[in-house]
Amino acid sequence: MATRSRSPLHILKFGGTSLGAAERIAWAARHAAGSARRRRTLVVVSAMAGITNLLLRSARAAATGDRSWRKAADEIRARHRKAAESLLSAAERKRFERRLEAAIGIFEKSCEEFEAEGKTTAQGLDGVASLGEVISAALFAAALREAGARGRAVDAAELIVTDDRFGDANVLVEATQKRLRERISPLVSRGVVPVMTGFRGATIESAPTTLGRGSSDYTATLVGSLLCAAEITIWTDVDGVMTADPQIVPGARVISRLTYAEAIELAFFGAKVIHWKAILPAMQSGTPLRVRNSFRPSEAGTRIVSGANGRAAVAAVTAVPRAHLVTLRGDGALRPVELATRALGWLDGAGAHPLLVVQSSPENSLAFALAHEEATLAGFCHPISGQQASDGFVVHSSEEVGLVTAIGARIGHPAGAAARIFTALERCRVSVLAAATGASGQRVALAVPQNSLSAAVRAIHREFRL
């Protein structure tokens, strides 16, 4: 026991596809149990694949009088019971089903309230959205016990303290670290394997919150960082971070090692393996982060660490197939700096995160690219011209484009790297509609016609022999 208490802590995060069926949960539980026999281990889980979308879709429909939530409750119950029947003994199954019914009861009560009020609220949806993780944690902990480990489901709402920005809450780090050290550290030192709900937190007043869609990975890296873990492994359904989307570049390969900065750039600009927000806690604490495929566990995956890479200037090329390039123009009374201040403030108010920003002071214009989903929410889903956006400037144009980004820790250093990118695109006759480099010199982002996106990605990938 004393040896275990001094052993390094490892965080294992299992995503929804890795927990999508009984056989996948069984493999993950065996792997986690094996880890627990060698070292202190903590597990973070997502909801089973598709459950979160079903919960939210049904809850929103309830506010319109649509009672499809009843069918959704039955579907959630049936999926988890089927998995439990394959995984658990009678006693464990009975224990799990009590947790399952409690979570479904919260969902049903919330939907009844939405239906009665004819509307949802951000706080109410947060109370529903992460119930899939609550159920998943209970099931995984039971599967761990069946595998011989001391699994215990832990609700992150009791540990991760946030503000009240429902839907995308900010973590109060000091309060969270205090709770983790008080409640989790003693468990893992005794050989217990906490199975924590991802995606979920709560305010100081105990109102459930969520940390933003796809933030179960963030839960894992946050907890790992605050508890000084030796390593964090994200188990997903791909072999790791690749040099390009293999559907665009069939010869793309897994990158064995990335810096934190490269990984953040890749995630922000279209690589879907891990959210950029999830990398930040690991980078701040210097905790190694590994991305691996639970369907192909023999593969080593991608390791994300500090330091510089010695490879060529470009490490990978990402693609955002649907983006909107929006151009704003200021009137004569608005100075260029004021245009930028107002425009970016307006985007922040809309919750938008520009992928590319280019300003021309002589033209008193500002162009930015938004991913399609954010462009839709901000009102740019269709080409427009002359739309008044705010006092002092108008939306001059909005067109749907593709965004291709070349990323590498050394992209700004070797002479001619950017020139090689543009030459490669010119060679295959790809027009560049807008371009911007990062202040850190680790990326070149380019807006290109949508029908040229694949050609642009392949050209850059080929140019740097990735």
Secondary structure as a PSIPRED ss2 file (coil, helix, strand):
# PSIPRED VFORMAT (PSIPRED V4.0)

   1 M C   1.000  0.000  0.000
   2 A H   0.000  1.000  0.000
   3 T H   0.000  1.000  0.000
   4 R H   0.000  1.000  0.000
   5 S H   0.000  1.000  0.000
   6 R H   0.000  1.000  0.000
   7 S C   1.000  0.000  0.000
   8 P C   1.000  0.000  0.000
   9 L E   0.000  0.000  1.000
  10 H E   0.000  0.000  1.000
  11 I E   0.000  0.000  1.000
  12 L E   0.000  0.000  1.000
  13 K E   0.000  0.000  1.000
  14 F E   0.000  0.000  1.000
  15 G C   1.000  0.000  0.000
  16 G C   1.000  0.000  0.000
  17 T H   0.000  1.000  0.000
  18 S H   0.000  1.000  0.000
  19 L H   0.000  1.000  0.000
  20 G C   1.000  0.000  0.000
  21 A C   1.000  0.000  0.000
  22 A H   0.000  1.000  0.000
  23 E H   0.000  1.000  0.000
  24 R H   0.000  1.000  0.000
  25 I H   0.000  1.000  0.000
  26 A H   0.000  1.000  0.000
  27 W H   0.000  1.000  0.000
  28 A H   0.000  1.000  0.000
  29 A H   0.000  1.000  0.000
  30 R H   0.000  1.000  0.000
  31 H H   0.000  1.000  0.000
  32 A H   0.000  1.000  0.000
  33 A H   0.000  1.000  0.000
  34 G H   0.000  1.000  0.000
  35 S H   0.000  1.000  0.000
  36 A H   0.000  1.000  0.000
  37 R H   0.000  1.000  0.000
  38 R H   0.000  1.000  0.000
  39 R C   1.000  0.000  0.000
  40 R E   0.000  0.000  1.000
  41 T E   0.000  0.000  1.000
  42 L E   0.000  0.000  1.000
  43 V E   0.000  0.000  1.000
  44 V E   0.000  0.000  1.000
  45 V E   0.000  0.000  1.000
  46 S C   1.000  0.000  0.000
  47 A C   1.000  0.000  0.000
  48 M C   1.000  0.000  0.000
  49 A C   1.000  0.000  0.000
  50 G C   1.000  0.000  0.000
  51 I H   0.000  1.000  0.000
  52 T H   0.000  1.000  0.000
  53 N H   0.000  1.000  0.000
  54 L H   0.000  1.000  0.000
  55 L H   0.000  1.000  0.000
  56 L H   0.000  1.000  0.000
  57 R H   0.000  1.000  0.000
  58 S H   0.000  1.000  0.000
  59 A H   0.000  1.000  0.000
  60 R H   0.000  1.000  0.000
  61 A H   0.000  1.000  0.000
  62 A H   0.000  1.000  0.000
  63 A C   1.000  0.000  0.000
  64 T C   1.000  0.000  0.000
  65 G C   1.000  0.000  0.000
  66 D C   1.000  0.000  0.000
  67 R C   1.000  0.000  0.000
  68 S H   0.000  1.000  0.000
  69 W H   0.000  1.000  0.000
  70 R H   0.000  1.000  0.000
  71 K H   0.000  1.000  0.000
  72 A H   0.000  1.000  0.000
  73 A H   0.000  1.000  0.000
  74 D H   0.000  1.000  0.000
  75 E H   0.000  1.000  0.000
  76 I H   0.000  1.000  0.000
  77 R H   0.000  1.000  0.000
  78 A H   0.000  1.000  0.000
  79 R H   0.000  1.000  0.000
  80 H H   0.000  1.000  0.000
  81 R H   0.000  1.000  0.000
  82 K H   0.000  1.000  0.000
  83 A H   0.000  1.000  0.000
  84 A H   0.000  1.000  0.000
  85 E H   0.000  1.000  0.000
  86 S H   0.000  1.000  0.000
  87 L H   0.000  1.000  0.000
  88 L C   1.000  0.000  0.000
  89 S C   1.000  0.000  0.000
  90 A H   0.000  1.000  0.000
  91 A H   0.000  1.000  0.000
  92 E H   0.000  1.000  0.000
  93 R H   0.000  1.000  0.000
  94 K H   0.000  1.000  0.000
  95 R H   0.000  1.000  0.000
  96 F H   0.000  1.000  0.000
  97 E H   0.000  1.000  0.000
  98 R H   0.000  1.000  0.000
  99 R H   0.000  1.000  0.000
 100 L H   0.000  1.000  0.000
 101 E H   0.000  1.000  0.000
 102 A H   0.000  1.000  0.000
 103 A H   0.000  1.000  0.000
 104 I H   0.000  1.000  0.000
 105 G H   0.000  1.000  0.000
 106 I H   0.000  1.000  0.000
 107 F H   0.000  1.000  0.000
 108 E H   0.000  1.000  0.000
 109 K H   0.000  1.000  0.000
 110 S H   0.000  1.000  0.000
 111 C H   0.000  1.000  0.000
 112 E H   0.000  1.000  0.000
 113 E H   0.000  1.000  0.000
 114 F H   0.000  1.000  0.000
 115 E H   0.000  1.000  0.000
 116 A H   0.000  1.000  0.000
 117 E H   0.000  1.000  0.000
 118 G C   1.000  0.000  0.000
 119 K C   1.000  0.000  0.000
 120 T C   1.000  0.000  0.000
 121 T C   1.000  0.000  0.000
 122 A H   0.000  1.000  0.000
 123 Q H   0.000  1.000  0.000
 124 G H   0.000  1.000  0.000
 125 L H   0.000  1.000  0.000
 126 D H   0.000  1.000  0.000
 127 G H   0.000  1.000  0.000
 128 V H   0.000  1.000  0.000
 129 A H   0.000  1.000  0.000
 130 S C   1.000  0.000  0.000
 131 L H   0.000  1.000  0.000
 132 G H   0.000  1.000  0.000
 133 E H   0.000  1.000  0.000
 134 V H   0.000  1.000  0.000
 135 I H   0.000  1.000  0.000
 136 S H   0.000  1.000  0.000
 137 A H   0.000  1.000  0.000
 138 A H   0.000  1.000  0.000
 139 L H   0.000  1.000  0.000
 140 F H   0.000  1.000  0.000
 141 A H   0.000  1.000  0.000
 142 A H   0.000  1.000  0.000
 143 A H   0.000  1.000  0.000
 144 L H   0.000  1.000  0.000
 145 R H   0.000  1.000  0.000
 146 E H   0.000  1.000  0.000
 147 A C   1.000  0.000  0.000
 148 G C   1.000  0.000  0.000
 149 A C   1.000  0.000  0.000
 150 R E   0.000  0.000  1.000
 151 G E   0.000  0.000  1.000
 152 R E   0.000  0.000  1.000
 153 A E   0.000  0.000  1.000
 154 V E   0.000  0.000  1.000
 155 D C   1.000  0.000  0.000
 156 A H   0.000  1.000  0.000
 157 A H   0.000  1.000  0.000
 158 E H   0.000  1.000  0.000
 159 L C   1.000  0.000  0.000
 160 I C   1.000  0.000  0.000
 161 V E   0.000  0.000  1.000
 162 T E   0.000  0.000  1.000
 163 D C   1.000  0.000  0.000
 164 D C   1.000  0.000  0.000
 165 R C   1.000  0.000  0.000
 166 F C   1.000  0.000  0.000
 167 G C   1.000  0.000  0.000
 168 D C   1.000  0.000  0.000
 169 A C   1.000  0.000  0.000
 170 N C   1.000  0.000  0.000
 171 V E   0.000  0.000  1.000
 172 L C   1.000  0.000  0.000
 173 V H   0.000  1.000  0.000
 174 E H   0.000  1.000  0.000
 175 A H   0.000  1.000  0.000
 176 T H   0.000  1.000  0.000
 177 Q H   0.000  1.000  0.000
 178 K H   0.000  1.000  0.000
 179 R H   0.000  1.000  0.000
 180 L H   0.000  1.000  0.000
 181 R H   0.000  1.000  0.000
 182 E H   0.000  1.000  0.000
 183 R H   0.000  1.000  0.000
 184 I C   1.000  0.000  0.000
 185 S H   0.000  1.000  0.000
 186 P H   0.000  1.000  0.000
 187 L H   0.000  1.000  0.000
 188 V H   0.000  1.000  0.000
 189 S H   0.000  1.000  0.000
 190 R C   1.000  0.000  0.000
 191 G C   1.000  0.000  0.000
 192 V E   0.000  0.000  1.000
 193 V E   0.000  0.000  1.000
 194 P E   0.000  0.000  1.000
 195 V E   0.000  0.000  1.000
 196 M E   0.000  0.000  1.000
 197 T E   0.000  0.000  1.000
 198 G C   1.000  0.000  0.000
 199 F C   1.000  0.000  0.000
 200 R E   0.000  0.000  1.000
 201 G E   0.000  0.000  1.000
 202 A E   0.000  0.000  1.000
 203 T E   0.000  0.000  1.000
 204 I C   1.000  0.000  0.000
 205 E C   1.000  0.000  0.000
 206 S C   1.000  0.000  0.000
 207 A C   1.000  0.000  0.000
 208 P E   0.000  0.000  1.000
 209 T E   0.000  0.000  1.000
 210 T E   0.000  0.000  1.000
 211 L C   1.000  0.000  0.000
 212 G C   1.000  0.000  0.000
 213 R C   1.000  0.000  0.000
 214 G C   1.000  0.000  0.000
 215 S C   1.000  0.000  0.000
 216 S H   0.000  1.000  0.000
 217 D H   0.000  1.000  0.000
 218 Y H   0.000  1.000  0.000
 219 T H   0.000  1.000  0.000
 220 A H   0.000  1.000  0.000
 221 T H   0.000  1.000  0.000
 222 L H   0.000  1.000  0.000
 223 V H   0.000  1.000  0.000
 224 G H   0.000  1.000  0.000
 225 S H   0.000  1.000  0.000
 226 L H   0.000  1.000  0.000
 227 L C   1.000  0.000  0.000
 228 C C   1.000  0.000  0.000
 229 A C   1.000  0.000  0.000
 230 A C   1.000  0.000  0.000
 231 E E   0.000  0.000  1.000
 232 I E   0.000  0.000  1.000
 233 T E   0.000  0.000  1.000
 234 I E   0.000  0.000  1.000
 235 W E   0.000  0.000  1.000
 236 T E   0.000  0.000  1.000
 237 D C   1.000  0.000  0.000
 238 V C   1.000  0.000  0.000
 239 D C   1.000  0.000  0.000
 240 G C   1.000  0.000  0.000
 241 V C   1.000  0.000  0.000
 242 M E   0.000  0.000  1.000
 243 T C   1.000  0.000  0.000
 244 A C   1.000  0.000  0.000
 245 D C   1.000  0.000  0.000
 246 P C   1.000  0.000  0.000
 247 Q C   1.000  0.000  0.000
 248 I C   1.000  0.000  0.000
 249 V C   1.000  0.000  0.000
 250 P C   1.000  0.000  0.000
 251 G C   1.000  0.000  0.000
 252 A C   1.000  0.000  0.000
 253 R C   1.000  0.000  0.000
 254 V E   0.000  0.000  1.000
 255 I C   1.000  0.000  0.000
 256 S C   1.000  0.000  0.000
 257 R E   0.000  0.000  1.000
 258 L E   0.000  0.000  1.000
 259 T E   0.000  0.000  1.000
 260 Y H   0.000  1.000  0.000
 261 A H   0.000  1.000  0.000
 262 E H   0.000  1.000  0.000
 263 A H   0.000  1.000  0.000
 264 I H   0.000  1.000  0.000
 265 E H   0.000  1.000  0.000
 266 L H   0.000  1.000  0.000
 267 A H   0.000  1.000  0.000
 268 F H   0.000  1.000  0.000
 269 F C   1.000  0.000  0.000
 270 G C   1.000  0.000  0.000
 271 A C   1.000  0.000  0.000
 272 K C   1.000  0.000  0.000
 273 V C   1.000  0.000  0.000
 274 I C   1.000  0.000  0.000
 275 H C   1.000  0.000  0.000
 276 W H   0.000  1.000  0.000
 277 K H   0.000  1.000  0.000
 278 A H   0.000  1.000  0.000
 279 I H   0.000  1.000  0.000
 280 L H   0.000  1.000  0.000
 281 P H   0.000  1.000  0.000
 282 A H   0.000  1.000  0.000
 283 M H   0.000  1.000  0.000
 284 Q H   0.000  1.000  0.000
 285 S H   0.000  1.000  0.000
 286 G C   1.000  0.000  0.000
 287 T C   1.000  0.000  0.000
 288 P C   1.000  0.000  0.000
 289 L E   0.000  0.000  1.000
 290 R E   0.000  0.000  1.000
 291 V E   0.000  0.000  1.000
 292 R E   0.000  0.000  1.000
 293 N E   0.000  0.000  1.000
 294 S C   1.000  0.000  0.000
 295 F C   1.000  0.000  0.000
 296 R C   1.000  0.000  0.000
 297 P C   1.000  0.000  0.000
 298 S C   1.000  0.000  0.000
 299 E C   1.000  0.000  0.000
 300 A C   1.000  0.000  0.000
 301 G C   1.000  0.000  0.000
 302 T E   0.000  0.000  1.000
 303 R E   0.000  0.000  1.000
 304 I E   0.000  0.000  1.000
 305 V E   0.000  0.000  1.000
 306 S C   1.000  0.000  0.000
 307 G C   1.000  0.000  0.000
 308 A C   1.000  0.000  0.000
 309 N C   1.000  0.000  0.000
 310 G C   1.000  0.000  0.000
 311 R C   1.000  0.000  0.000
 312 A C   1.000  0.000  0.000
 313 A C   1.000  0.000  0.000
 314 V C   1.000  0.000  0.000
 315 A C   1.000  0.000  0.000
 316 A E   0.000  0.000  1.000
 317 V E   0.000  0.000  1.000
 318 T E   0.000  0.000  1.000
 319 A E   0.000  0.000  1.000
 320 V E   0.000  0.000  1.000
 321 P E   0.000  0.000  1.000
 322 R E   0.000  0.000  1.000
 323 A E   0.000  0.000  1.000
 324 H E   0.000  0.000  1.000
 325 L E   0.000  0.000  1.000
 326 V E   0.000  0.000  1.000
 327 T E   0.000  0.000  1.000
 328 L E   0.000  0.000  1.000
 329 R E   0.000  0.000  1.000
 330 G E   0.000  0.000  1.000
 331 D C   1.000  0.000  0.000
 332 G C   1.000  0.000  0.000
 333 A C   1.000  0.000  0.000
 334 L C   1.000  0.000  0.000
 335 R C   1.000  0.000  0.000
 336 P H   0.000  1.000  0.000
 337 V H   0.000  1.000  0.000
 338 E H   0.000  1.000  0.000
 339 L H   0.000  1.000  0.000
 340 A H   0.000  1.000  0.000
 341 T H   0.000  1.000  0.000
 342 R H   0.000  1.000  0.000
 343 A H   0.000  1.000  0.000
 344 L H   0.000  1.000  0.000
 345 G H   0.000  1.000  0.000
 346 W H   0.000  1.000  0.000
 347 L H   0.000  1.000  0.000
 348 D H   0.000  1.000  0.000
 349 G H   0.000  1.000  0.000
 350 A C   1.000  0.000  0.000
 351 G C   1.000  0.000  0.000
 352 A C   1.000  0.000  0.000
 353 H C   1.000  0.000  0.000
 354 P C   1.000  0.000  0.000
 355 L C   1.000  0.000  0.000
 356 L E   0.000  0.000  1.000
 357 V E   0.000  0.000  1.000
 358 V E   0.000  0.000  1.000
 359 Q E   0.000  0.000  1.000
 360 S E   0.000  0.000  1.000
 361 S C   1.000  0.000  0.000
 362 P C   1.000  0.000  0.000
 363 E C   1.000  0.000  0.000
 364 N C   1.000  0.000  0.000
 365 S E   0.000  0.000  1.000
 366 L E   0.000  0.000  1.000
 367 A E   0.000  0.000  1.000
 368 F E   0.000  0.000  1.000
 369 A E   0.000  0.000  1.000
 370 L E   0.000  0.000  1.000
 371 A E   0.000  0.000  1.000
 372 H H   0.000  1.000  0.000
 373 E H   0.000  1.000  0.000
 374 E H   0.000  1.000  0.000
 375 A H   0.000  1.000  0.000
 376 T H   0.000  1.000  0.000
 377 L H   0.000  1.000  0.000
 378 A C   1.000  0.000  0.000
 379 G C   1.000  0.000  0.000
 380 F C   1.000  0.000  0.000
 381 C C   1.000  0.000  0.000
 382 H C   1.000  0.000  0.000
 383 P C   1.000  0.000  0.000
 384 I C   1.000  0.000  0.000
 385 S C   1.000  0.000  0.000
 386 G C   1.000  0.000  0.000
 387 Q E   0.000  0.000  1.000
 388 Q E   0.000  0.000  1.000
 389 A E   0.000  0.000  1.000
 390 S E   0.000  0.000  1.000
 391 D C   1.000  0.000  0.000
 392 G C   1.000  0.000  0.000
 393 F E   0.000  0.000  1.000
 394 V E   0.000  0.000  1.000
 395 V E   0.000  0.000  1.000
 396 H E   0.000  0.000  1.000
 397 S E   0.000  0.000  1.000
 398 S E   0.000  0.000  1.000
 399 E E   0.000  0.000  1.000
 400 E E   0.000  0.000  1.000
 401 V E   0.000  0.000  1.000
 402 G E   0.000  0.000  1.000
 403 L E   0.000  0.000  1.000
 404 V E   0.000  0.000  1.000
 405 T E   0.000  0.000  1.000
 406 A E   0.000  0.000  1.000
 407 I E   0.000  0.000  1.000
 408 G C   1.000  0.000  0.000
 409 A C   1.000  0.000  0.000
 410 R C   1.000  0.000  0.000
 411 I C   1.000  0.000  0.000
 412 G C   1.000  0.000  0.000
 413 H C   1.000  0.000  0.000
 414 P C   1.000  0.000  0.000
 415 A C   1.000  0.000  0.000
 416 G C   1.000  0.000  0.000
 417 A H   0.000  1.000  0.000
 418 A H   0.000  1.000  0.000
 419 A H   0.000  1.000  0.000
 420 R H   0.000  1.000  0.000
 421 I H   0.000  1.000  0.000
 422 F H   0.000  1.000  0.000
 423 T H   0.000  1.000  0.000
 424 A H   0.000  1.000  0.000
 425 L H   0.000  1.000  0.000
 426 E H   0.000  1.000  0.000
 427 R H   0.000  1.000  0.000
 428 C C   1.000  0.000  0.000
 429 R C   1.000  0.000  0.000
 430 V C   1.000  0.000  0.000
 431 S C   1.000  0.000  0.000
 432 V C   1.000  0.000  0.000
 433 L C   1.000  0.000  0.000
 434 A E   0.000  0.000  1.000
 435 A E   0.000  0.000  1.000
 436 A E   0.000  0.000  1.000
 437 T E   0.000  0.000  1.000
 438 G C   1.000  0.000  0.000
 439 A C   1.000  0.000  0.000
 440 S C   1.000  0.000  0.000
 441 G C   1.000  0.000  0.000
 442 Q C   1.000  0.000  0.000
 443 R E   0.000  0.000  1.000
 444 V E   0.000  0.000  1.000
 445 A E   0.000  0.000  1.000
 446 L E   0.000  0.000  1.000
 447 A E   0.000  0.000  1.000
 448 V E   0.000  0.000  1.000
 449 P C   1.000  0.000  0.000
 450 Q H   0.000  1.000  0.000
 451 N H   0.000  1.000  0.000
 452 S H   0.000  1.000  0.000
 453 L H   0.000  1.000  0.000
 454 S H   0.000  1.000  0.000
 455 A H   0.000  1.000  0.000
 456 A H   0.000  1.000  0.000
 457 V H   0.000  1.000  0.000
 458 R H   0.000  1.000  0.000
 459 A H   0.000  1.000  0.000
 460 I H   0.000  1.000  0.000
 461 H H   0.000  1.000  0.000
 462 R H   0.000  1.000  0.000
 463 E H   0.000  1.000  0.000
 464 F C   1.000  0.000  0.000
 465 R C   1.000  0.000  0.000
 466 L C   1.000  0.000  0.000
